[in-house]
Amino acid sequence: MAHPGIGVGTWAWGNQLLWGYDPAADNVLAATFRQAVAGGLTLFDTADSYGTGRYNGRSESLLGRFACDLPSRERERLCLATKLAPFPWRLGRHGFDRAVAASEQRLGGRIDRVQLHWSTSRYAPWQELPLLEGLADQVSGGRIAELGLSNLGPCRLRRLHTHLERRGVRIRSLQVQLSLLSREALRPGGAAEVCRELGIDLIAYSPLALGLLSRSDPLADRPAGGPRRWLFARLGPRIGSLLGLMAEIGQGRQASLTAVALNWCRAHGAMPIPGLRRPDQVAEALAALRWHLTDEERLALDQAAAAVPGGMPANPFQST
């Protein structure tokens, strides 16, 4: 199996609730972006709902600003992918028209890939298909190059793939929550298998489980507050053996826990998009690209992860 690359998630850019965003650190984010581009990372993922409170839309704005500062040849190499939220007031085939225009403006005049942020099949199934048709119109009309999906399970993915295939629009990618602590997509017949069958790129968001898989002692190194602190307190005591195996695998390669966690996703055919906020985090991601897990190491990690009681909370909008 070919190993995918690594992308960049920008959920934290503008999010104060989970990530403690401070606009005074925008220069650090700019340096992070430049180092990622210089290192060959080309996929940057954002969303129109990223950013809390008065910073809503900040992730797209920052990403657009940083990309516009690049020489045009470097900008052409990038894929800026944004996700549009199917909020209840976004209805019908033209329900995303204003959102597309707003995201396009924040991203510097161009969206490379537009993605449906989540499925409405569980609570408003009638809303989803017209919105998706509208996004497909943007692609078939040439305004946006590629179409992707997010938070869909295998059944819904097959259905939407069949529908879009009839009108000649390809689904380029599917994003799902995927990490050593969230492995639903890898079950037999799951999203990963369907993506391989249909030629759809699988993207793993939260590949570090909100930071749990990047710290040797999650209890001693907990976030200061918020939902992540609760998550660390709940799962931290359960993952000691898994973290120990990750450390053992990384030790011979002088690789971090982060690199091991990212390469586990890659070994399963998924492109991880870790949230990168500092240049040193970019360095860890780039270091992960220099090696691969062996089949034996991947299997050992699979088994250790399966032995962990519980796991990451499932996304409530994830469809079947």
C-alpha positions as MATLAB code, in Angstrom:
seq = 'MAHPGIGVGTWAWGNQLLWGYDPAADNVLAATFRQAVAGGLTLFDTADSYGTGRYNGRSESLLGRFACDLPSRERERLCLATKLAPFPWRLGRHGFDRAVAASEQRLGGRIDRVQLHWSTSRYAPWQELPLLEGLADQVSGGRIAELGLSNLGPCRLRRLHTHLERRGVRIRSLQVQLSLLSREALRPGGAAEVCRELGIDLIAYSPLALGLLSRSDPLADRPAGGPRRWLFARLGPRIGSLLGLMAEIGQGRQASLTAVALNWCRAHGAMPIPGLRRPDQVAEALAALRWHLTDEERLALDQAAAAVPGGMPANPFQST';
ca = [
       0.000    0.000    0.000;
       1.281    3.442   -0.938;
       1.686    5.766    2.003;
      -0.145    9.101    1.652;
       1.474   12.369    2.585;
       0.596   14.684    5.458;
      -1.616   17.756    5.359;
      -2.188   20.660    7.721;
      -5.294   21.189    9.831;
      -6.178   24.738   10.878;
      -9.022   24.122   13.343;
      -7.003   25.805   16.106;
      -6.480   29.012   14.115;
      -9.111   31.222   15.722;
     -10.477   28.708   18.254;
     -10.245   29.980   21.820;
     -12.478   27.378   23.473;
     -10.365   24.303   22.730;
      -7.033   25.734   21.670;
      -6.654   29.075   23.441;
      -6.188   31.087   20.264;
      -4.554   34.490   20.789;
      -4.346   36.898   17.831;
      -1.033   38.138   19.221;
       0.418   34.817   18.034;
      -0.638   35.261   14.400;
       2.992   35.857   13.468;
       3.806   32.399   14.842;
       1.033   30.911   12.721;
       2.448   32.724    9.697;
       5.889   31.240   10.389;
       4.259   27.824   10.825;
       2.560   28.154    7.449;
       5.757   29.228    5.698;
       7.740   26.345    7.165;
       5.036   23.848    6.155;
       5.052   25.120    2.578;
       8.857   25.139    2.462;
       8.850   21.540    3.697;
       6.567   20.414    0.881;
       3.210   20.207    2.670;
       0.556   21.285    0.189;
      -2.901   20.453    1.583;
      -4.280   22.977    4.082;
      -7.700   22.213    5.524;
     -10.035   24.773    7.060;
     -13.777   25.458    7.433;
     -16.156   28.384    7.378;
     -17.251   27.515   10.934;
     -13.711   27.509   12.371;
     -13.086   30.246   14.899;
     -15.027   30.883   18.077;
     -17.129   33.933   18.930;
     -15.820   37.110   17.358;
     -13.087   35.079   15.654;
     -15.555   33.139   13.509;
     -14.050   32.708   10.042;
     -10.578   33.576   11.346;
      -9.029   30.295   10.189;
      -9.988   30.937    6.564;
      -8.895   34.576    6.773;
      -5.473   33.734    8.152;
      -4.924   30.936    5.674;
      -5.961   33.178    2.798;
      -3.693   35.978    3.968;
      -0.687   33.681    4.349;
      -1.280   32.075    0.947;
      -1.586   35.445   -0.773;
       1.808   36.427    0.628;
       3.441   33.597   -1.306;
       4.920   33.984   -4.775;
       2.307   32.922   -7.326;
       4.247   29.797   -8.309;
       4.247   28.562   -4.711;
       0.554   29.366   -4.263;
      -0.254   27.282   -7.340;
       1.218   24.204   -5.653;
      -1.182   24.402   -2.712;
      -4.625   22.969   -2.197;
      -6.665   25.181    0.127;
      -9.610   23.028    1.132;
     -12.493   24.437    3.100;
     -15.578   22.796    4.574;
     -19.000   24.448    4.508;
     -21.390   23.759    7.369;
     -24.954   22.677    6.508;
     -26.522   25.006    9.060;
     -30.338   24.756    9.275;
     -30.833   28.046    7.447;
     -28.775   26.911    4.459;
     -31.428   25.319    2.280;
     -31.845   24.222   -1.301;
     -29.515   24.028   -4.244;
     -28.404   27.629   -3.730;
     -28.175   27.340    0.059;
     -24.385   27.500    0.002;
     -24.029   30.304   -2.572;
     -23.354   33.063   -0.032;
     -21.115   30.791    2.011;
     -19.021   29.941   -1.049;
     -18.606   33.620   -1.891;
     -17.661   34.516    1.701;
     -15.146   31.681    2.027;
     -13.685   32.500   -1.365;
     -13.118   36.096   -0.273;
     -11.543   35.074    3.055;
      -9.255   32.619    1.275;
      -7.880   35.268   -1.023;
     -10.148   34.818   -4.014;
      -9.874   31.089   -4.625;
     -11.119   27.803   -3.149;
      -9.288   24.734   -4.424;
     -11.487   22.103   -2.794;
     -14.915   22.574   -1.239;
     -16.231   19.987    1.206;
     -19.579   19.310    2.841;
     -18.639   19.602    6.518;
     -20.988   16.950    7.806;
     -23.928   14.819    6.768;
     -27.463   15.839    7.670;
     -28.783   12.323    7.016;
     -29.493   11.647   10.686;
     -31.633   14.686   11.391;
     -32.571   16.400    8.099;
     -31.952   13.971    5.227;
     -33.944   16.162    2.824;
     -31.440   19.020    3.287;
     -28.283   17.222    2.222;
     -28.707   16.355   -1.448;
     -29.790   19.819   -2.690;
     -26.834   21.410   -0.857;
     -24.465   18.852   -2.348;
     -25.910   19.487   -5.799;
     -25.113   23.156   -5.327;
     -21.497   22.363   -4.456;
     -21.281   20.045   -7.453;
     -22.544   22.922   -9.610;
     -19.593   25.018   -8.389;
     -17.193   22.271   -9.498;
     -18.819   21.418  -12.835;
     -19.061   25.137  -13.586;
     -15.317   25.574  -13.030;
     -15.435   27.951  -10.078;
     -13.914   25.360   -7.703;
     -11.568   22.583   -8.797;
     -12.503   19.730   -6.458;
     -15.299   18.387   -4.265;
     -14.840   16.547   -0.976;
     -16.964   15.199    1.860;
     -16.557   14.949    5.611;
     -18.035   12.861    8.423;
     -19.744   10.298    6.219;
     -19.915    6.590    6.851;
     -19.670    3.905    4.171;
     -23.382    3.613    3.363;
     -23.931    7.322    2.825;
     -20.635    7.612    0.947;
     -21.684    4.951   -1.560;
     -25.048    6.611   -2.086;
     -23.598   10.069   -2.695;
     -20.828    8.691   -4.885;
     -23.397    6.984   -7.112;
     -25.466   10.161   -7.328;
     -22.539   12.417   -8.217;
     -21.043    9.900  -10.614;
     -24.194   10.144  -12.733;
     -23.508   13.820  -13.350;
     -19.765   13.334  -13.839;
     -18.543   14.948  -10.621;
     -15.832   13.090   -8.734;
     -15.562   12.922   -4.953;
     -11.901   13.687   -4.402;
     -11.678   13.073   -0.645;
     -13.475   12.018    2.501;
     -12.513   13.277    5.954;
     -13.211   11.154    9.010;
     -12.050   11.193   12.605;
      -9.235    8.645   12.601;
      -6.506    7.917   15.124;
      -5.250    5.106   17.303;
      -8.085    6.074   19.665;
     -10.760    6.376   16.966;
     -10.697    3.475   14.518;
     -14.306    3.107   13.339;
     -13.408    3.928    9.727;
     -11.065    0.917    9.573;
     -13.592   -1.772   10.433;
     -14.411   -4.304    7.661;
     -16.704   -2.626    5.171;
     -15.982    0.762    6.724;
     -15.173    4.112    5.168;
     -11.509    3.276    4.533;
     -12.416    0.174    2.557;
     -15.037    2.012    0.509;
     -12.603    4.847   -0.240;
     -10.051    2.367   -1.568;
     -12.691    0.714   -3.723;
     -14.005    3.977   -5.186;
     -10.654    5.770   -5.556;
     -11.433    8.440   -2.970;
      -8.609    9.909   -0.863;
      -9.111    9.246    2.848;
      -8.165   12.103    5.186;
      -7.702   11.566    8.921;
      -8.654   14.494   11.104;
      -7.705   14.569   14.811;
      -4.920   12.017   14.135;
      -3.322   12.900   17.498;
      -6.628   12.595   19.403;
      -6.598   16.296   20.389;
      -3.018   15.925   21.625;
      -3.414   12.784   23.754;
      -1.153   10.765   21.460;
       1.622   13.340   21.395;
       2.438   13.438   25.139;
       4.280   10.764   27.056;
       2.326   11.552   30.240;
      -1.105   13.018   29.408;
      -2.019   13.330   33.091;
       1.045   15.375   34.016;
       0.858   17.436   30.822;
      -2.836   18.237   30.683;
      -4.255   21.377   29.039;
      -4.994   24.198   31.449;
      -8.753   23.933   31.093;
     -11.712   23.309   28.828;
     -13.024   20.129   27.209;
      -9.547   18.851   26.347;
      -8.576   18.783   30.035;
     -11.624   16.599   30.736;
     -10.684   14.295   27.853;
      -7.101   13.952   29.081;
      -8.339   13.109   32.578;
     -10.722   10.459   31.226;
      -8.491    8.738   28.672;
      -5.008    9.508   29.991;
      -4.977    6.699   32.615;
      -6.031    4.135   29.989;
      -3.399    4.629   27.302;
      -0.104    4.087   29.147;
       0.655    0.760   27.425;
      -0.177    2.187   24.004;
       2.052    5.222   24.555;
       4.826    2.929   25.774;
       4.696    0.900   22.565;
       4.644    4.077   20.478;
       7.735    5.313   22.333;
       9.486    1.986   21.753;
       8.745    2.082   18.028;
       9.931    5.662   17.747;
      13.070    5.196   19.812;
      15.069    3.339   17.183;
      14.337    6.056   14.649;
      14.712    8.999   17.014;
      11.069    9.697   16.216;
       8.484   11.392   18.419;
       5.143    9.999   19.535;
       3.580   12.423   17.089;
       5.485   10.908   14.189;
       4.429    7.389   15.198;
       0.763    8.414   15.462;
       0.845   10.134   12.072;
       2.567    7.183   10.422;
      -0.026    4.799   11.834;
      -2.666    6.737    9.887;
      -0.503    6.696    6.776;
       0.071    2.945    7.127;
      -3.706    2.518    6.943;
      -3.912    4.549    3.729;
      -5.101    7.832    5.240;
      -3.542   11.290    4.987;
      -3.379   12.754    8.507;
      -4.005   16.485    8.883;
      -2.619   17.347   12.321;
      -3.323   20.792   13.669;
      -0.090   22.743   13.348;
       0.342   25.960   15.321;
       4.113   26.226   15.793;
       7.180   25.645   13.616;
       8.418   22.843   15.902;
       5.164   20.964   15.217;
       5.815   21.318   11.497;
       9.284   19.838   12.035;
       7.734   16.792   13.739;
       5.300   16.303   10.874;
       8.049   16.585    8.272;
      10.191   14.117   10.212;
       7.337   11.585   10.030;
       7.530   11.673    6.232;
      11.052   10.272    6.285;
      10.088    6.784    7.436;
       7.244    4.249    7.535;
       5.971    1.705   10.013;
       6.647   -1.926    9.200;
       3.646   -4.227    8.831;
       4.565   -5.823   12.151;
       4.688   -2.459   13.912;
       1.342   -1.423   12.482;
      -0.232   -4.682   13.624;
       1.247   -4.310   17.106;
      -0.167   -0.783   17.349;
      -3.547   -2.002   16.116;
      -3.630   -4.609   18.855;
      -2.483   -2.209   21.579;
      -5.091    0.356   20.528;
      -7.842   -2.267   20.492;
      -6.983   -3.115   24.107;
      -7.668    0.460   25.288;
     -11.095    0.634   26.960;
     -13.190    3.360   25.404;
     -11.821    5.936   23.002;
     -12.431    9.337   21.506;
     -16.036   10.560   21.547;
     -17.630    9.988   18.154;
     -18.639   12.978   16.087;
     -22.418   13.292   16.583;
     -22.875   14.262   12.924;
     -21.044   11.217   11.560;
     -23.407    9.291    9.283;
     -23.565    5.542    8.803;
];
